[in-house]
Amino acid sequence: MTEAEVAALREDLAAAFRITAQMGWSESVGNHFSAAVSAGGKQFLLNRKWQHFASIKPDDLMLLDADDAEVMNRPDAPDASAWTIHGTVHRQCPAARVIIHCHPPHATALATLADPRMLPLDNNTARFFNRLAIDQGFGGIADEAEEGLRLAAALGGKKTLLMGSHGVTCTGPTVAEAFEDLYFFEKAAQTLLLAYASGQPLNVLSDEVAEKTARGWDDYRGMSYAHFDWLKSQLPPLV
């Protein structure tokens, strides 16, 4: 990437943190977003340890190398779970250029169910039909190398990973596209949980209709950029 492209990526990733805080999806000073800057994906931007999402500026983002064995030995080392998950996924899954992980309330509530599948009930829930990976091997805070490898394997060729008893991770080729999946996954999880709460039988779409709906979203890829640009325009200036 050119210097200008990296600078633009820093702007978008920093904005995604602040938008997430505005949405109420940040969690104390935890959770992490990252974005690859090298062709192979191993060099990537990541938020610093324990910096609140609402305060993150483009220059605050660290530039790390997934193959650097000394990262965690330095005074400015990232959070251990961030390095375990993001470093490993960038190393193992180069197609995941942007990785957004957080714990939005409805997505996280869905992740706690014994059956956390995203049933296709409407446009938003069907968006993830056959496109969602689910990991139910939760083993505590993901700060061990084995956990990162397992999560990378669980993601496989999908873009979105629902992490059982944990939260959600959305990946994509750009910040806007990864964030759009996060946005719609949280809305879809809210719809599904409200439908469950009604106690009424669910009108689950047929596989054929669900797949047609999921494919239909491909034609609306440009929505993510328009939406993200608008969200960025609403951010207050950082002092």
Secondary structure, DSSP 4 states (H G I P E B T S, - for coil): --HHHHHHHHHHHHHHHHHHHHHT--BTTB-EEEEE-STTS-EEEEPPTT--GGG--GGG-EEEETT-TTGGGSTTPPPHHHIIIIIHHHHH-TT--EEEEE--HHHHHHHTSSS------SHHHHTTTTTEEEE----SS--SHHHHHHHHHHHTT-SEEEETTTEEEEEESSHHHHHHHHHHHHHHHHHHHHHHHH-SPP-PPPHHHHHHHHHHGGGGTHHHHHHHHHHHHTSPPP-
